[in-house]
Amino acid sequence: GAGFEWGRHVEECAPEDEFSANDSIRAVTIENLLAEDPDQRIGLLKVDIEGAETSLFGEHSGCENWLQKVDQIAIELHDTRTSGEASRCFLAAVSGGGWELSQSGELTLARRVPRPRN
């Protein structure tokens, strides 16, 4: 129902759409936040974006540019007809990147496996 968090979804506005404070929220990208301090890392990234996971982790999203600066991710994946294949996009984004995955209730947890020191 409207007014509850599960009654909302996230979608990207088209460039020609006018911003309206009534129904839109301006977003800041993770890449932009990290650009403010190039040496900064994200210890834990909590993601619950109600269907926008495919935009954040999908092909051509650019997530490979900032994922290397994240140590752990706790994400609630929303696989529905309207929001796309969130799980597939997320798993493809972290595959081969040294991540250890586990599940805790609705959360998928990804922890970067420390590299052995020489």
BELDAVEN-V528161 format. One record per helix or strand of 2 or more residues. SS is the DSSP state (alpha for helix, beta for strand). FROM is the first residue (numbers start at 1). LEN is the number of residues. If there is no record, write none. Layout:
# BELDAVEN-V528161
ss	from	len
SS	FROM	LEN
SS	FROM	LEN
This chain:
# BELDAVEN-V528161
ss	from	len
alpha	5	3
alpha	30	6
beta	45	3
alpha	53	5
alpha	64	4
beta	72	5
alpha	86	9
beta	99	6
beta	107	6
